[in-house]
Amino acid sequence: MNLIIGHLYPDLLNLYGDRGNVIALEKRCHWRGIDVTVRPLLIDDDWSFTDCDILFLGGGQDREQEIVWRDLMHQKAAFREAAEEGVVVLAVCGGYQLLGHYYRTPDGKDIEGLGILDLHTVAGKERLIGNAVITSPFFDEPNTLVGFENHGGKTYLGSAVRPLGQVMVGQGNNGEDATEGAVVKNVFGTYLHGSLLPKNPHLTDLLLSRALKRKDPTYPLAPLEDTLEWQAHEAALRIAGTS
Ligand code: GLN
């Protein structure tokens, strides 16, 4: 079994160690004997999204988002096709915002998004910063996801997406409706930096299992020894004050 992870704009969307998400996906494949190729997808590259099994976009400042947006708009149809075909996508913060209909910057400029996630984002007056804990319906116990958020954008979900979870600690999508993140098909968006996946092994394995099952529905995802990962998760819960 060989998985291809497309890492979009690793040189531009690279805030708060978000590349750690790609490392976590890669390692949890290697530890299971699954071959994995990480393919950096850069500005002006000739991409084939549907060749990838997982696509990752990290966080970025408004300036980098605008640079990425221009390039991504050329890839809009291809990206949407890949999402429709069930390619797994993880998008964090700035990358997440770009999957929506638009991101309105602090100076009122609308950065058009891919429209893959039914949501929009507007820059708020205050930045939403701090440790975050959510509960997610995508998992049985433990159903928490832990991370760190730092965004000026406030994201509002439409009816065609589900939240990734409900906020226990922190601000989530907008600091108003207690939602965090957004999911449709195999596309997962979230504000949780950290990086997210190393201390949320259950989310990493959810993404891997979705990608593997798309290639071979019978492929078994063997369990891993996750003591260290869950110790990191529990430490984040304690730091956030939930346990
Ligand atoms: N520039 C966006 C915002 O401020 C995203 C920030 C980020 O990726 N952390 O909301």
Boltz pocket constraint, residues with backbone or C-beta under 6 A from the ligand:
constraints:
  - pocket:
      binder: B
      contacts: [[A, 15], [A, 58], [A, 59], [A, 60], [A, 61], [A, 62], [A, 65], [A, 92], [A, 93], [A, 94], [A, 95], [A, 97], [A, 150], [A, 151], [A, 152], [A, 153], [A, 154]]
      max_distance: 6.0
